[in-house]
Amino acid sequence: MSNANEVICRVRALYAYESNDPSSLSFKPNAIIDVLAQLQSGWWDGWSNGKRGWFPSNYVEVLKPQELYEAQEQEPDENEVKLAMVCMQCV
């Protein structure tokens, strides 16, 4: 298992997810989420817009390396290249 603050992969929300549970992460479509943990049950722990929480993995799609750069609309730096390599594990 990875470090609790280590990004496993980055995903884009396909649908809105709203929850009143403080341990859940609510988001809107197209939100970019850094995934920190993945449970076999399909619930993933993520970080987006300064908030952290659990969300259903079937509401998101894993970004491919090129999409990571497009989502950020900038050239990748060294850390982003490393993240892109790690994200290939989720695909």
MOPAC internal coordinates of N, CA, C and O (Angstrom, degrees):
PM7 1SCF
backbone

  N    0.0000 0     0.00 0     0.00 0    0    0    0
  C    1.4540 1     0.00 0     0.00 0    1    0    0
  C    1.5235 1   109.34 1     0.00 0    2    1    0
  O    1.2310 1   121.03 1   -31.02 1    3    2    1
  N    1.3296 1   115.63 1   148.98 1    3    2    1
  C    1.4607 1   120.29 1  -175.78 1    5    3    2
  C    1.5188 1   111.82 1   -87.16 1    6    5    3
  O    1.2310 1   121.55 1   -14.15 1    7    6    5
  N    1.3183 1   114.63 1   165.85 1    7    6    5
  C    1.4569 1   122.24 1   174.31 1    9    7    6
  C    1.5202 1   108.89 1   -55.64 1   10    9    7
  O    1.2310 1   119.69 1   -38.06 1   11   10    9
  N    1.3218 1   118.20 1   141.94 1   11   10    9
  C    1.4617 1   122.67 1  -175.59 1   13   11   10
  C    1.5219 1   113.27 1   -59.91 1   14   13   11
  O    1.2310 1   119.50 1   155.56 1   15   14   13
  N    1.3184 1   118.56 1   -24.44 1   15   14   13
  C    1.4602 1   120.99 1  -179.48 1   17   15   14
  C    1.5234 1   112.85 1  -107.05 1   18   17   15
  O    1.2310 1   120.18 1  -171.64 1   19   18   17
  N    1.3143 1   117.26 1     8.36 1   19   18   17
  C    1.4615 1   121.55 1  -179.21 1   21   19   18
  C    1.5272 1   109.62 1   -87.24 1   22   21   19
  O    1.2310 1   120.67 1   -49.36 1   23   22   21
  N    1.3240 1   116.32 1   130.64 1   23   22   21
  C    1.4606 1   120.90 1  -179.83 1   25   23   22
  C    1.5252 1   109.18 1   -76.63 1   26   25   23
  O    1.2310 1   120.81 1   -56.38 1   27   26   25
  N    1.3254 1   116.06 1   123.62 1   27   26   25
  C    1.4643 1   122.33 1   178.77 1   29   27   26
  C    1.5196 1   109.73 1   -82.58 1   30   29   27
  O    1.2310 1   120.97 1   133.75 1   31   30   29
  N    1.3156 1   115.76 1   -46.25 1   31   30   29
  C    1.4569 1   121.64 1   177.98 1   33   31   30
  C    1.5218 1   108.44 1  -162.60 1   34   33   31
  O    1.2310 1   121.12 1    -6.31 1   35   34   33
  N    1.3113 1   115.47 1   173.69 1   35   34   33
  C    1.4642 1   121.33 1   179.39 1   37   35   34
  C    1.5265 1   107.19 1  -120.32 1   38   37   35
  O    1.2310 1   120.76 1   -41.22 1   39   38   37
  N    1.3355 1   116.16 1   138.78 1   39   38   37
  C    1.4592 1   121.20 1  -177.13 1   41   39   38
  C    1.5267 1   111.00 1  -129.09 1   42   41   39
  O    1.2310 1   121.41 1   -17.23 1   43   42   41
  N    1.3345 1   114.91 1   162.77 1   43   42   41
  C    1.4672 1   121.71 1   175.06 1   45   43   42
  C    1.5266 1   107.63 1  -118.05 1   46   45   43
  O    1.2310 1   120.67 1   -45.82 1   47   46   45
  N    1.3256 1   116.33 1   134.18 1   47   46   45
  C    1.4602 1   121.23 1   179.17 1   49   47   46
  C    1.5236 1   110.73 1   -70.56 1   50   49   47
  O    1.2310 1   120.72 1   -49.17 1   51   50   49
  N    1.3221 1   116.22 1   130.83 1   51   50   49
  C    1.4612 1   121.99 1   175.85 1   53   51   50
  C    1.5242 1   110.68 1   -88.05 1   54   53   51
  O    1.2310 1   120.84 1   149.88 1   55   54   53
  N    1.3237 1   116.00 1   -30.12 1   55   54   53
  C    1.4577 1   122.94 1  -176.54 1   57   55   54
  C    1.5225 1   109.33 1  -136.94 1   58   57   55
  O    1.2310 1   120.91 1   -15.80 1   59   58   57
  N    1.3132 1   115.86 1   164.20 1   59   58   57
  C    1.4654 1   120.47 1   173.26 1   61   59   58
  C    1.5242 1   108.63 1   -74.96 1   62   61   59
  O    1.2310 1   120.83 1   -35.12 1   63   62   61
  N    1.3173 1   116.02 1   144.88 1   63   62   61
  C    1.4626 1   121.61 1   173.86 1   65   63   62
  C    1.5187 1   107.58 1  -132.69 1   66   65   63
  O    1.2310 1   120.93 1   -60.17 1   67   66   65
  N    1.3246 1   115.83 1   119.83 1   67   66   65
  C    1.4621 1   121.69 1  -179.79 1   69   67   66
  C    1.5200 1   109.21 1  -119.58 1   70   69   67
  O    1.2310 1   120.53 1   -46.19 1   71   70   69
  N    1.3125 1   116.59 1   133.81 1   71   70   69
  C    1.4565 1   121.64 1   177.60 1   73   71   70
  C    1.5189 1   109.35 1  -146.73 1   74   73   71
  O    1.2310 1   121.01 1   -36.72 1   75   74   73
  N    1.3175 1   115.67 1   143.28 1   75   74   73
  C    1.4674 1   121.23 1   175.36 1   77   75   74
  C    1.5254 1   111.51 1   -91.26 1   78   77   75
  O    1.2310 1   120.54 1   174.07 1   79   78   77
  N    1.3257 1   116.57 1    -5.93 1   79   78   77
  C    1.4595 1   121.67 1   179.32 1   81   79   78
  C    1.5292 1   108.73 1   -71.89 1   82   81   79
  O    1.2310 1   119.60 1   -56.38 1   83   82   81
  N    1.3362 1   118.37 1   123.62 1   83   82   81
  C    1.4677 1   120.59 1  -178.22 1   85   83   82
  C    1.5344 1   113.95 1   -64.08 1   86   85   83
  O    1.2310 1   119.90 1   163.49 1   87   86   85
  N    1.3377 1   117.79 1   -16.51 1   87   86   85
  C    1.4650 1   119.62 1   178.75 1   89   87   86
  C    1.5326 1   112.05 1   -90.41 1   90   89   87
  O    1.2310 1   120.43 1   179.27 1   91   90   89
  N    1.3378 1   116.79 1    -0.73 1   91   90   89
  C    1.4654 1   121.26 1  -179.96 1   93   91   90
  C    1.5195 1   111.16 1  -100.49 1   94   93   91
  O    1.2310 1   121.01 1   -24.17 1   95   94   93
  N    1.3199 1   115.68 1   155.83 1   95   94   93
  C    1.4585 1   122.68 1   177.54 1   97   95   94
  C    1.5263 1   108.44 1  -106.93 1   98   97   95
  O    1.2310 1   120.40 1   -66.36 1   99   98   97
  N    1.3189 1   116.84 1   113.64 1   99   98   97
  C    1.4638 1   121.51 1   175.19 1  101   99   98
  C    1.5226 1   108.55 1   -88.05 1  102  101   99
  O    1.2310 1   120.70 1   -31.85 1  103  102  101
  N    1.3393 1   116.26 1   148.15 1  103  102  101
  C    1.4650 1   120.10 1   179.33 1  105  103  102
  C    1.5172 1   110.34 1  -158.19 1  106  105  103
  O    1.2310 1   121.68 1   -13.68 1  107  106  105
  N    1.3261 1   114.39 1   166.32 1  107  106  105
  C    1.4609 1   122.63 1   178.55 1  109  107  106
  C    1.5254 1   108.98 1  -104.71 1  110  109  107
  O    1.2310 1   120.19 1   -16.14 1  111  110  109
  N    1.3412 1   117.25 1   163.86 1  111  110  109
  C    1.4680 1   119.17 1   176.76 1  113  111  110
  C    1.5303 1   111.18 1   -55.75 1  114  113  111
  O    1.2310 1   120.83 1   -36.29 1  115  114  113
  N    1.3020 1   116.01 1   143.71 1  115  114  113
  C    1.4663 1   125.45 1   179.62 1  117  115  114
  C    1.5227 1   114.31 1    74.60 1  118  117  115
  O    1.2310 1   119.67 1  -176.17 1  119  118  117
  N    1.3293 1   118.23 1     3.83 1  119  118  117
  C    1.4672 1   120.36 1   175.38 1  121  119  118
  C    1.5293 1   108.59 1   -63.03 1  122  121  119
  O    1.2310 1   120.66 1   -37.37 1  123  122  121
  N    1.3202 1   116.34 1   142.63 1  123  122  121
  C    1.4621 1   122.01 1   176.37 1  125  123  122
  C    1.5255 1   107.58 1   -99.03 1  126  125  123
  O    1.2310 1   120.78 1   -52.36 1  127  126  125
  N    1.3295 1   116.11 1   127.64 1  127  126  125
  C    1.4631 1   122.11 1  -174.67 1  129  127  126
  C    1.5232 1   109.36 1  -125.79 1  130  129  127
  O    1.2310 1   120.56 1   -47.92 1  131  130  129
  N    1.3208 1   116.53 1   132.08 1  131  130  129
  C    1.4619 1   122.22 1   172.15 1  133  131  130
  C    1.5216 1   107.44 1   -86.87 1  134  133  131
  O    1.2310 1   120.25 1   -57.63 1  135  134  133
  N    1.3251 1   117.14 1   122.37 1  135  134  133
  C    1.4626 1   121.93 1  -178.84 1  137  135  134
  C    1.5232 1   109.19 1   -88.60 1  138  137  135
  O    1.2310 1   121.10 1   -52.75 1  139  138  137
  N    1.3412 1   115.51 1   127.25 1  139  138  137
  C    1.4632 1   121.76 1  -177.46 1  141  139  138
  C    1.5243 1   112.90 1  -106.70 1  142  141  139
  O    1.2310 1   120.18 1   157.01 1  143  142  141
  N    1.3386 1   117.25 1   -22.99 1  143  142  141
  C    1.4638 1   121.50 1   179.08 1  145  143  142
  C    1.5213 1   108.62 1  -157.92 1  146  145  143
  O    1.2310 1   121.19 1   -29.14 1  147  146  145
  N    1.3372 1   115.34 1   150.86 1  147  146  145
  C    1.4594 1   121.42 1   179.63 1  149  147  146
  C    1.5205 1   108.70 1  -132.31 1  150  149  147
  O    1.2310 1   120.46 1   -54.59 1  151  150  149
  N    1.3324 1   116.72 1   125.41 1  151  150  149
  C    1.4565 1   121.26 1   175.97 1  153  151  150
  C    1.5234 1   109.09 1   -98.76 1  154  153  151
  O    1.2310 1   120.30 1   -29.27 1  155  154  153
  N    1.3252 1   117.03 1   150.73 1  155  154  153
  C    1.4596 1   120.99 1   178.59 1  157  155  154
  C    1.5231 1   111.68 1   -63.30 1  158  157  155
  O    1.2310 1   120.27 1   158.14 1  159  158  157
  N    1.3172 1   117.10 1   -21.86 1  159  158  157
  C    1.4647 1   121.59 1   179.41 1  161  159  158
  C    1.5280 1   112.26 1   -69.38 1  162  161  159
  O    1.2310 1   120.40 1   168.57 1  163  162  161
  N    1.3482 1   116.85 1   -11.43 1  163  162  161
  C    1.4539 1   120.33 1  -179.46 1  165  163  162
  C    1.5151 1   113.56 1    99.55 1  166  165  163
  O    1.2310 1   119.83 1   179.81 1  167  166  165
  N    1.3143 1   117.94 1    -0.19 1  167  166  165
  C    1.4718 1   121.37 1   176.38 1  169  167  166
  C    1.5170 1   108.67 1   -94.41 1  170  169  167
  O    1.2310 1   121.26 1   -48.87 1  171  170  169
  N    1.3356 1   115.19 1   131.13 1  171  170  169
  C    1.4555 1   121.71 1  -179.40 1  173  171  170
  C    1.5144 1   109.51 1  -117.32 1  174  173  171
  O    1.2310 1   121.17 1   -33.09 1  175  174  173
  N    1.3240 1   115.36 1   146.91 1  175  174  173
  C    1.4612 1   123.09 1   176.39 1  177  175  174
  C    1.5199 1   107.00 1   -96.05 1  178  177  175
  O    1.2310 1   120.63 1   -52.01 1  179  178  177
  N    1.3339 1   116.39 1   127.99 1  179  178  177
  C    1.4540 1   118.61 1  -176.82 1  181  179  178
  C    1.5066 1   114.11 1  -143.18 1  182  181  179
  O    1.2310 1   121.59 1    -9.27 1  183  182  181
  N    1.3320 1   114.56 1   170.73 1  183  182  181
  C    1.4608 1   124.31 1  -177.44 1  185  183  182
  C    1.5190 1   108.14 1  -130.56 1  186  185  183
  O    1.2310 1   120.69 1   -53.60 1  187  186  185
  N    1.3394 1   116.29 1   126.40 1  187  186  185
  C    1.4613 1   120.45 1   177.87 1  189  187  186
  C    1.5212 1   109.31 1  -154.99 1  190  189  187
  O    1.2310 1   120.70 1   -43.85 1  191  190  189
  N    1.3089 1   116.27 1   136.15 1  191  190  189
  C    1.4735 1   121.85 1   177.65 1  193  191  190
  C    1.5233 1   112.98 1    52.05 1  194  193  191
  O    1.2310 1   120.66 1  -138.92 1  195  194  193
  N    1.3263 1   116.35 1    41.08 1  195  194  193
  C    1.4544 1   120.80 1   176.37 1  197  195  194
  C    1.5141 1   115.42 1    77.47 1  198  197  195
  O    1.2310 1   120.09 1  -170.30 1  199  198  197
  N    1.3330 1   117.43 1     9.70 1  199  198  197
  C    1.4648 1   120.95 1   179.88 1  201  199  198
  C    1.5246 1   109.56 1  -125.96 1  202  201  199
  O    1.2310 1   121.78 1   -30.11 1  203  202  201
  N    1.3407 1   114.20 1   149.89 1  203  202  201
  C    1.4556 1   120.65 1   179.83 1  205  203  202
  C    1.5208 1   109.50 1  -126.00 1  206  205  203
  O    1.2310 1   120.68 1   -37.09 1  207  206  205
  N    1.3421 1   116.31 1   142.91 1  207  206  205
  C    1.4562 1   119.73 1   176.64 1  209  207  206
  C    1.5204 1   112.07 1   176.61 1  210  209  207
  O    1.2310 1   121.33 1    -1.01 1  211  210  209
  N    1.3351 1   115.06 1   178.99 1  211  210  209
  C    1.4608 1   122.63 1  -178.46 1  213  211  210
  C    1.5180 1   110.04 1   -90.33 1  214  213  211
  O    1.2310 1   121.02 1   -33.96 1  215  214  213
  N    1.3312 1   115.66 1   146.04 1  215  214  213
  C    1.4588 1   121.21 1   178.91 1  217  215  214
  C    1.5302 1   109.07 1  -150.03 1  218  217  215
  O    1.2310 1   120.14 1   -22.57 1  219  218  217
  N    1.3456 1   117.33 1   157.43 1  219  218  217
  C    1.4649 1   120.08 1   179.66 1  221  219  218
  C    1.5301 1   111.09 1   -76.36 1  222  221  219
  O    1.2310 1   120.77 1   -50.81 1  223  222  221
  N    1.3158 1   116.13 1   129.19 1  223  222  221
  C    1.4643 1   120.40 1  -176.12 1  225  223  222
  C    1.5261 1   113.02 1   -67.32 1  226  225  223
  O    1.2310 1   119.94 1   159.53 1  227  226  225
  N    1.3325 1   117.72 1   -20.47 1  227  226  225
  C    1.4654 1   119.09 1   179.99 1  229  227  226
  C    1.5326 1   112.26 1   -77.60 1  230  229  227
  O    1.2310 1   119.73 1  -179.06 1  231  230  229
  N    1.3168 1   118.13 1     0.94 1  231  230  229
  C    1.4667 1   122.52 1   175.24 1  233  231  230
  C    1.5229 1   111.79 1   -94.49 1  234  233  231
  O    1.2310 1   120.13 1   178.41 1  235  234  233
  N    1.3275 1   117.36 1    -1.59 1  235  234  233
  C    1.4670 1   120.65 1  -174.21 1  237  235  234
  C    1.5228 1   111.37 1  -132.48 1  238  237  235
  O    1.2310 1   121.30 1   -14.89 1  239  238  237
  N    1.3381 1   115.11 1   165.11 1  239  238  237
  C    1.4580 1   121.36 1   171.65 1  241  239  238
  C    1.5197 1   107.89 1  -125.65 1  242  241  239
  O    1.2310 1   120.97 1   -40.15 1  243  242  241
  N    1.3230 1   115.75 1   139.85 1  243  242  241
  C    1.4618 1   120.86 1   178.43 1  245  243  242
  C    1.5217 1   108.19 1   -72.18 1  246  245  243
  O    1.2310 1   120.94 1   -48.76 1  247  246  245
  N    1.3159 1   115.81 1   131.24 1  247  246  245
  C    1.4598 1   120.83 1   179.01 1  249  247  246
  C    1.5219 1   110.16 1   -78.36 1  250  249  247
  O    1.2310 1   121.03 1   -43.54 1  251  250  249
  N    1.3129 1   115.63 1   136.46 1  251  250  249
  C    1.4590 1   121.52 1   174.18 1  253  251  250
  C    1.5225 1   107.53 1   -79.33 1  254  253  251
  O    1.2310 1   119.64 1   -19.57 1  255  254  253
  N    1.3288 1   118.29 1   160.43 1  255  254  253
  C    1.4716 1   120.10 1  -176.67 1  257  255  254
  C    1.5251 1   114.48 1   -49.24 1  258  257  255
  O    1.2310 1   119.33 1   134.21 1  259  258  257
  N    1.3257 1   118.89 1   -45.79 1  259  258  257
  C    1.4662 1   120.20 1  -179.09 1  261  259  258
  C    1.5279 1   111.03 1   -65.01 1  262  261  259
  O    1.2310 1   120.29 1   143.35 1  263  262  261
  N    1.3326 1   117.04 1   -36.65 1  263  262  261
  C    1.4626 1   120.75 1   179.33 1  265  263  262
  C    1.5220 1   111.41 1   -66.56 1  266  265  263
  O    1.2310 1   120.40 1   150.89 1  267  266  265
  N    1.3309 1   116.84 1   -29.11 1  267  266  265
  C    1.4616 1   119.92 1   177.01 1  269  267  266
  C    1.5173 1   110.23 1   -59.44 1  270  269  267
  O    1.2310 1   120.59 1   135.83 1  271  270  269
  N    1.3198 1   116.48 1   -44.17 1  271  270  269
  C    1.4589 1   120.83 1  -179.04 1  273  271  270
  C    1.5234 1   110.79 1   -69.58 1  274  273  271
  O    1.2310 1   120.45 1   138.75 1  275  274  273
  N    1.3428 1   116.74 1   -41.25 1  275  274  273
  C    1.4585 1   120.55 1   179.66 1  277  275  274
  C    1.5197 1   111.03 1   -64.02 1  278  277  275
  O    1.2310 1   120.31 1   142.02 1  279  278  277
  N    1.3324 1   117.02 1   -37.98 1  279  278  277
  C    1.4632 1   121.12 1  -179.95 1  281  279  278
  C    1.5191 1   111.00 1   -63.68 1  282  281  279
  O    1.2310 1   120.70 1   149.00 1  283  282  281
  N    1.3266 1   116.27 1   -31.00 1  283  282  281
  C    1.4599 1   120.40 1  -179.03 1  285  283  282
  C    1.5225 1   111.67 1   -93.29 1  286  285  283
  O    1.2310 1   120.05 1   167.91 1  287  286  285
  N    1.3415 1   117.51 1   -12.09 1  287  286  285
  C    1.4578 1   123.68 1   178.59 1  289  287  286
  C    1.5272 1   112.83 1    52.74 1  290  289  287
  O    1.2310 1   121.11 1  -137.00 1  291  290  289
  N    1.3240 1   115.48 1    43.00 1  291  290  289
  C    1.4603 1   120.16 1   177.87 1  293  291  290
  C    1.5150 1   109.16 1  -156.88 1  294  293  291
  O    1.2310 1   120.86 1   -11.61 1  295  294  293
  N    1.2797 1   115.96 1   168.39 1  295  294  293
  C    1.4541 1   120.61 1   176.94 1  297  295  294
  C    1.5281 1   109.25 1   -71.94 1  298  297  295
  O    1.2310 1   120.21 1   -38.74 1  299  298  297
  N    1.3244 1   117.21 1   141.26 1  299  298  297
  C    1.4613 1   119.85 1  -179.93 1  301  299  298
  C    1.5194 1   111.91 1   -70.74 1  302  301  299
  O    1.2310 1   120.94 1   -36.62 1  303  302  301
  N    1.3312 1   115.80 1   143.38 1  303  302  301
  C    1.4527 1   118.87 1   171.35 1  305  303  302
  C    1.5301 1   107.82 1   -97.24 1  306  305  303
  O    1.2310 1   120.29 1     2.54 1  307  306  305
  N    1.3065 1   117.06 1  -177.46 1  307  306  305
  C    1.4651 1   121.12 1  -175.73 1  309  307  306
  C    1.5210 1   111.91 1   -58.89 1  310  309  307
  O    1.2310 1   119.51 1   138.61 1  311  310  309
  N    1.3377 1   118.54 1   -41.39 1  311  310  309
  C    1.4591 1   121.31 1  -179.60 1  313  311  310
  C    1.5193 1   111.58 1   -66.26 1  314  313  311
  O    1.2310 1   119.86 1   143.94 1  315  314  313
  N    1.3340 1   117.88 1   -36.06 1  315  314  313
  C    1.4556 1   120.69 1   179.32 1  317  315  314
  C    1.5195 1   111.04 1   -69.03 1  318  317  315
  O    1.2310 1   120.22 1   145.20 1  319  318  317
  N    1.3193 1   117.18 1   -34.80 1  319  318  317
  C    1.4593 1   120.54 1   176.58 1  321  319  318
  C    1.5211 1   109.11 1   -64.18 1  322  321  319
  O    1.2310 1   120.09 1   137.76 1  323  322  321
  N    1.3242 1   117.44 1   -42.24 1  323  322  321
  C    1.4624 1   121.11 1   177.19 1  325  323  322
  C    1.5199 1   110.21 1   -62.44 1  326  325  323
  O    1.2310 1   119.95 1   138.41 1  327  326  325
  N    1.3437 1   117.70 1   -41.59 1  327  326  325
  C    1.4590 1   121.70 1   178.99 1  329  327  326
  C    1.5240 1   110.01 1   -63.06 1  330  329  327
  O    1.2310 1   119.87 1   138.82 1  331  330  329
  N    1.3132 1   117.85 1   -41.18 1  331  330  329
  C    1.4586 1   121.46 1   179.08 1  333  331  330
  C    1.5242 1   110.42 1   -60.34 1  334  333  331
  O    1.2310 1   120.35 1   141.31 1  335  334  333
  N    1.3176 1   116.94 1   -38.69 1  335  334  333
  C    1.4553 1   120.62 1   178.87 1  337  335  334
  C    1.5210 1   110.20 1   -67.01 1  338  337  335
  O    1.2310 1   119.92 1   140.52 1  339  338  337
  N    1.3237 1   117.75 1   -39.48 1  339  338  337
  C    1.4612 1   122.33 1   178.46 1  341  339  338
  C    1.5153 1   110.19 1   -67.17 1  342  341  339
  O    1.2310 1   119.89 1   140.76 1  343  342  341
  N    1.3401 1   117.82 1   -39.24 1  343  342  341
  C    1.4582 1   121.67 1  -177.81 1  345  343  342
  C    1.5215 1   112.42 1   -62.93 1  346  345  343
  O    1.2310 1   120.12 1   155.68 1  347  346  345
  N    1.2986 1   117.38 1   -24.32 1  347  346  345
  C    1.4545 1   119.81 1   178.23 1  349  347  346
  C    1.5268 1   110.85 1   -61.19 1  350  349  347
  O    1.2310 1   119.81 1   158.45 1  351  350  349
  N    1.3343 1   117.97 1   -21.55 1  351  350  349
  C    1.4545 1   121.55 1   178.00 1  353  351  350
  C    1.5183 1   111.06 1   -69.36 1  354  353  351
  O    1.2310 1   119.52 1   152.99 1  355  354  353
  N    1.3329 1   118.53 1   -27.01 1  355  354  353
  C    1.4621 1   122.32 1  -178.25 1  357  355  354
  C    1.5209 1   112.16 1   -83.38 1  358  357  355
  O    1.2310 1   120.27 1   155.91 1  359  358  357
  N    1.3057 1   117.10 1   -24.09 1  359  358  357
  C    1.4717 1   121.15 1  -174.17 1  361  359  358
  C    1.5033 1   110.49 1   -73.08 1  362  361  359
  O    1.2310 1   120.10 1   180.00 1  363  362  361

